[in-house]
Amino acid sequence: MNITLALRVVFGALLLGAVWTAFTQTGNGLQPPPPLALVKVADDLFSIEGSGGNVAVYVTDEGAIVIDDKFERNHEEIVANIKKVTDKPVKYLINTHHHGDHSGGNAKMLGMGVEILLHKNARANMVRGNMPGITRIAFADEAQVTLGGKEVIARHVGRGHTNGDAVIFFPARRTIHTGDLMANATPLIDYSNGGSVAEFTKTLDAILAYDFDTVIPGHGAVQKKSDLKQYRDNVARMHAAATAQVKAGKSKDEIMKFMTDNFGWGPAQQRLSLDGMMAELAR
């Protein structure tokens, strides 16, 4: 199997997953989406999967630290799943970025007295978009939360999916939550909110330089560091191929068809990524 065909297979499969996710999330399916799944990552670390972005729950003796909160409609089910693993309250929530499938429950979390943190660019994106649940606290490069003797670190290491992506580290568990810097879908670069295909690979390289074993991606099943490395390599190939198309003077329609055929691009990429990518790579 040649490289182009292999990439078509990989990204085609990812696109099918993304289409199914979008289909169930928008409520257009004939059946309601299945219940959220509570997945054990470690004795005190869990992932809540399904519907919107993956939620991470870190349990301590003094309360829970939660990463992302899906859509608003998922709030009660998320809280119910958290109660399965701890009788302590949620104390802190960290958003990996501002998109509504990762921050949609913010307003209800704030109403529960939860303190929410996210990167300053992500907060600015929420303000500009007049989104609900805008946080009181934002950080620039790094934030640390310590609760019950356990530490969580949020770092902004560069642009990629947006300009406000944060990677969340659980040092004691050698685990990270990437948000949509890695997702079980064709990479989506949101240029309207500062994303960059040209910087995406560099950002993933910075993440891979850290010491960890396990990855909770923005969507999909829990992965390993080697999976993130493969994802990084696929993003690099996508960047190189798109650059060649732009430099060759191909039209917008031609580039969209090429990206669809070779990298599984769909309507979301056409809407959020195509124009910005062409402008960025033409420079």
C-alpha positions in Angstrom: 0.0 0.0 0.0 1.6 3.3 -1.0 1.7 6.4 1.3 -1.1 8.2 -0.4 -3.5 5.3 -0.3 -2.6 4.6 3.3 -3.3 8.2 4.3 -6.7 8.0 2.5 -7.5 4.9 4.5 -6.5 6.5 7.8 -8.2 9.8 7.3 -11.2 8.2 5.7 -11.8 6.1 8.7 -11.3 9.1 11.0 -13.8 11.1 8.9 -16.4 8.4 9.3 -15.9 8.6 13.0 -16.2 12.4 12.9 -19.4 12.3 10.7 -21.0 9.8 13.1 -20.1 12.0 16.1 -21.5 15.1 14.4 -24.6 13.1 13.4 -25.4 12.0 17.0 -24.4 15.3 18.6 -26.7 17.4 16.5 -29.7 15.3 17.4 -30.5 14.6 13.7 -30.3 10.8 14.2 -33.3 8.6 14.4 -32.1 7.3 17.8 -30.9 9.4 20.7 -27.2 9.2 21.4 -26.1 6.4 23.7 -25.3 7.1 27.4 -21.9 8.6 28.2 -19.3 6.0 29.0 -17.2 6.2 32.2 -13.7 4.8 31.4 -11.1 4.1 34.1 -7.7 5.5 33.1 -6.1 5.0 36.6 -7.4 4.4 40.1 -8.1 8.1 40.5 -8.4 9.3 36.9 -11.4 8.7 34.6 -12.5 9.7 31.2 -16.2 10.4 30.3 -16.6 9.7 26.6 -19.4 10.1 24.1 -21.4 13.1 22.8 -19.1 16.1 23.0 -15.4 16.3 23.9 -13.9 13.9 26.4 -14.1 14.8 30.0 -11.3 13.9 32.4 -12.1 13.5 36.2 -9.2 13.5 38.7 -10.3 12.4 42.1 -8.7 13.7 45.3 -9.6 13.6 49.0 -10.7 17.2 48.8 -12.7 17.1 45.6 -12.5 16.5 41.9 -10.6 18.4 39.2 -12.4 18.1 35.9 -11.2 18.8 32.4 -13.8 20.0 29.9 -17.6 19.6 30.2 -19.0 18.8 26.8 -22.4 20.4 25.8 -24.8 22.1 28.2 -27.2 19.2 27.7 -24.6 16.7 29.0 -24.2 18.5 32.4 -26.5 16.3 34.5 -25.1 13.1 33.0 -21.5 14.2 33.6 -22.3 15.1 37.2 -24.0 11.7 37.7 -20.9 9.9 36.3 -18.6 11.9 38.6 -20.7 10.8 41.6 -20.0 7.2 40.6 -16.3 7.7 41.4 -16.3 10.3 44.3 -18.7 11.7 46.9 -16.6 14.9 46.9 -17.7 18.0 45.0 -16.1 19.3 41.8 -13.7 22.1 42.8 -11.9 23.0 39.6 -12.6 22.8 35.9 -10.0 23.4 33.2 -11.1 24.0 29.6 -8.7 22.7 26.9 -10.2 25.4 24.6 -13.4 27.4 24.0 -15.4 25.3 21.6 -18.9 24.5 22.8 -18.5 20.8 22.8 -15.8 21.3 25.4 -17.1 24.3 27.4 -20.8 24.1 26.9 -21.4 23.1 30.5 -19.4 26.0 32.0 -22.4 28.1 33.0 -23.9 25.3 35.0 -20.5 24.4 36.5 -20.1 28.0 37.6 -23.6 27.8 39.2 -22.3 24.9 41.3 -19.5 27.0 42.6 -16.8 25.4 40.5 -13.8 27.6 39.6 -13.0 27.4 35.9 -9.6 28.1 34.2 -8.6 28.3 30.6 -6.0 30.0 28.4 -6.4 33.7 27.9 -6.8 33.4 24.1 -9.5 30.8 24.6 -11.3 33.2 27.1 -11.0 36.0 24.5 -12.5 33.7 21.9 -15.4 33.1 24.3 -15.9 36.8 24.9 -15.8 37.6 21.2 -18.3 34.8 20.5 -20.6 35.9 23.3 -20.5 32.4 24.7 -22.1 31.4 28.0 -20.0 30.4 31.0 -17.1 32.8 30.5 -14.5 32.1 33.1 -13.2 34.5 35.8 -9.6 33.1 35.6 -7.3 32.8 32.6 -3.7 32.0 32.3 -0.9 32.8 29.8 1.7 30.0 29.6 1.0 27.7 32.5 -1.4 27.1 35.4 -1.1 24.7 38.3 -3.9 23.4 40.4 -3.1 21.4 43.6 -5.9 19.8 45.5 -5.8 17.0 48.1 -2.0 16.7 47.5 -2.5 16.0 43.8 -1.3 18.3 41.0 -2.7 19.1 37.6 -0.7 21.4 35.2 -2.3 23.2 32.2 0.2 24.4 29.5 -0.3 26.5 26.4 2.5 25.3 24.1 1.5 26.9 20.7 -1.2 27.2 18.1 -2.8 24.4 16.3 -6.6 23.6 16.5 -7.1 27.2 17.8 -4.8 29.8 19.3 -6.0 29.0 22.9 -5.4 25.2 23.1 -4.2 24.0 26.5 -2.6 20.6 27.2 -3.4 19.2 30.7 -0.9 17.1 32.5 -1.5 14.6 35.3 2.2 14.1 36.4 1.5 11.4 38.9 -0.4 9.4 36.3 2.0 10.1 33.4 -1.2 11.1 31.5 -2.2 14.1 29.4 -5.5 15.5 28.0 -4.8 17.1 24.6 -8.2 18.6 23.9 -8.6 18.8 20.1 -4.9 19.0 19.4 -5.5 15.3 19.1 -8.9 14.0 18.3 -10.4 10.9 16.7 -11.2 12.8 13.6 -9.5 14.6 10.7 -7.5 17.5 12.2 -9.6 20.6 12.2 -7.9 24.0 12.1 -10.2 26.8 13.3 -8.7 29.8 11.6 -11.5 32.2 12.8 -10.1 31.5 16.3 -6.4 31.6 15.6 -5.7 28.1 14.4 -2.6 27.3 12.2 -1.7 24.3 10.1 1.8 25.7 9.7 2.4 25.7 13.5 0.3 22.6 14.4 3.2 20.1 14.0 5.6 22.3 16.1 3.0 22.4 18.8 2.6 18.6 18.8 6.4 18.3 18.9 6.5 20.4 22.0 3.9 18.2 23.6 5.8 15.0 22.6 8.9 16.3 24.3 7.2 15.9 27.7 7.3 12.8 29.8 4.0 10.9 29.7 2.6 7.5 28.6 -1.1 7.9 28.2 -3.2 10.3 26.2 -6.9 11.3 26.7 -7.7 12.9 23.3 -10.3 15.5 22.7 -12.6 12.8 21.2 -12.3 9.1 21.0 -10.7 6.3 23.0 -7.8 6.7 25.4 -4.5 6.5 23.4 -0.8 6.1 24.0 2.1 8.4 23.3 3.0 6.5 20.2 -0.5 7.2 18.8 0.1 10.9 19.4 3.4 10.6 17.5 1.5 9.0 14.6 -1.1 11.7 14.7 1.7 14.3 14.6 3.2 12.6 11.5 -0.1 12.6 9.8 -0.6 16.4 10.5 2.9 17.0 9.1 2.1 15.1 5.9 -1.2 17.0 5.6 0.7 20.3 6.0 3.3 19.4 3.4 0.7 18.2 0.8 -1.5 21.2 1.3 1.5 23.5 0.9 2.4 21.9 -2.4 -1.1 22.3 -3.7 -1.2 26.0 -2.7 2.3 26.7 -4.1 1.2 25.0 -7.4 -1.5 27.6 -7.8 -4.4 25.2 -7.5 -7.9 26.7 -7.2 -10.0 26.6 -4.0 -12.2 23.9 -5.4 -9.2 21.8 -6.5 -7.6 22.1 -3.1 -10.8 21.1 -1.3 -11.2 18.1 -3.5 -7.6 17.1 -3.0 -7.9 17.5 0.8 -11.2 15.5 0.8 -9.8 12.7 -1.3 -6.5 12.4 0.5 -7.2 13.6 4.0 -10.9 13.0 4.6 -11.8 16.7 4.8 -15.5 17.5 5.1 -17.9 20.4 5.6 -16.3 21.5 8.9 -12.9 21.8 7.3 -14.3 23.6 4.3 -16.0 26.1 6.5 -13.3 26.6 9.2 -10.0 25.6 7.6 -9.9 26.0 3.8 -9.7 29.8 3.3 -7.4 30.4 6.2 -5.1 27.5 5.3 -4.8 28.8 1.7 -4.0 32.3 2.9 -1.5 31.1 5.5 0.4 28.7 3.1 0.5 31.3 0.3 2.7 33.6 2.4 
